[in-house]
Amino acid sequence: MLQSPVPSPYDQGVTTEDLSGETPEHPQDLARAGSSPVFRSLALDSIPVPDYADVIVVPVPAGCPSDPRIWAETLFSPQSMPAWVTALMGLRQALVGLVGISRAPAGVFDVAGVRGEEALISVDDTHLDFRCGVAYDAGARLLRVTTAVRLKGWRGRLYFAPVRLLHPLVVHSMMVRAAARLHEPRVRSSRA
């Protein structure tokens, strides 16, 4: 079970409810006043009790597309992977056979579906089940990637031990590159 090293204020019964009676400064705060935090993702709907989960959020420049499918496809395209990530993926493909895990097939990160502002990538394998929700909040200009993983047996735990350490860095770097790629054509066309 995944445990946070730092206690969350939500673990202590604290909510976002504003009891001061003052009017919130920002419209987002006004929308949240009086309600407890809520977070939903297709990834967590599919694997509600994951062995590993993370959520990474990156602000993106104005003018980017709002279609979550485009974000997911761009995020997992080879062009959005820094060279060091491409090297790690190659190493993964070379080593997994040593512990009886099959190599990832082409199209492993294809979008399985889109609901609302989130695209879902879904992979079930012998060693783990993987879900990745790629969501874009156009109003706040935030890209959110939610990952949920269910490990299966010793192979899954062995495989995921190094992945667990690097996953947040890999995803963050891919998100930043995807945002730059999706913003780039619009910048060029505005200069012409």
N, C-alpha and C positions, 0 to 999 in steps of 0.2 A: 504494500500500500504506500502511496506517495504521501509524504508528510513535509510540511513546510518547516524550515529551520527557525523561522521567525513567526511568533504567534500573530495571527491576523486579528485586527480589531473586531471582525465579525465573529471570531471565536469567543469573544467576550460579551456578546450581546449588543454591540454597538451597531447602529444603523446609520444611514445617511439622512435620517429624518432631522429636520432643523427645528429645534424646540425654542429657539430664541425669539421667534415671532417677527424677525426682520425679513425684509424682502430680499431675496437672493440677487446678487449683482448680474449674473449671466443667465440668459434664457435657458441654457442647459440645466443650470442649478434649479431654476423654477420648475422645469419639467420633472425633476427628480425629487423635489421637496415632498416629504411625507411618505416616501416609498423606500423600501429596502432595496439593496442592490440586486439586480437580476442580470444574469449572463446566460445566453443561449448560444449553442453552436450545433450545426449538423453533426460535427465530429463527436461531440459529447452526447448527442441524442443516440448515435449509433453505438458508441462504447461508453455507457454511463458510468462505469466503474473501471477506469483505465489503470494499468500498471505504471504508465508514464503519461503525463500530459503537460503541455506548455501552451502559453498564449503569448504571441509577440505582436506588438503594435508599432507601426511606423507611420509618421505623418508624411503625406505626399503633396507635391506641388499642385496648384490649381491647374485646371485644364486637362487632367487625366481622365480617361474613360471610366464610367461607373459600372460597367458590366463585370460581374465577378468571374464569369467564365474567361474573359480576356485576361484578367489579373492572374487567375490560376494557371492558364496556359503559358503566359509570359513568365510567371514565377518559376515554373518547372521546365522552361526551355533551356537548352544548352547555353544559349547566349546570356542567360541570367546567372549562370554558375561561374563564379570566379575560378581561375585556374587551379587553385588549391582544392576547391570543392570537386572539380572534375577529376583531379588526381585521386582524391579520397574515394570517389565513386568507382574509379577504375580499380583501385586497391580492393575495395569491397567485392567487386565482381571476380577478382582473381582469388581471393581468400575464402569466400563462403563455401565453396565446394569441399574444403578441408574438414568442415564440421557437418557436412551432409545437408547444407542449405542450397537450394537451387539459385542460379543466377537470376537477376531481375530481367524479365522480358521487356522488349520494346513496348512502349505505351503504358508502362506500369503506373505512371503518374497522370494518366488521362482523366479528365473530369467525368465523374459518374453521374452527376446531376447538379442542378442549380435550383435553389429555393430562396426567393427574395433577394437579399443582398449577399448571399453566400453560395459559393460553389463547393462541392464535396468531391474529394479524391478518396477512393476506397480501395484498399488492397487487403485480401486475405491470403495468407501463406501458411506453410506448415509450421513456421517458427514464431510468427506473430501476425496480428491483425492491425492494420494501420488506417487511420482516418485523418484527413487533413481538411479543415474548413478554411477556405480563403474568402474573406469578406471585405467589402469596401463600403465605408460609410461616406457617401458623397458630401453630406452636410458638414461633417467634421473633417473631411479629407484625411481619413485614417484607413490604413490597410491593416487588417488583422488576420493573422494565421494561427489557427487553433489546431494543435496536434494531439491525438489520443491514440495510445498503443496498448494492445492487450498481448502480453507475452505468452508463448506456448512452450512449456518444457525447458530443459536445460539449454537447448540450442538457442532458443529465443533470448534467454537471460545472458548467455555467453555473447551472442551477436550484439545485443543491445547495450552491453556494458560500456564499450567505447563510444557508441553512437550517442548514448545519454549525455556524455560529457560535451560532445561537439555540436549536438543538434541545435541549440539556441544560436550559436555563432553562425552555423551554416545557413539557417533559415533567415536570420537577420541580414546577412550579406546578400542573399538571394533577393530578399524583399527590397533592399536599397537599390540593387541593380535593376530589378523589374520596374520600380518607380522611375528611375532615370530613363530606361528604354521607352516606357509609355509616355513620358513627358517630352522626350527628345524630338519626335516628328512634329509636334505642335510648335515647339520653339523654332525649328527650322522654317516651317511654313509661315510663321508670323514675321520672319525676317525678310522673306521674299517679296 
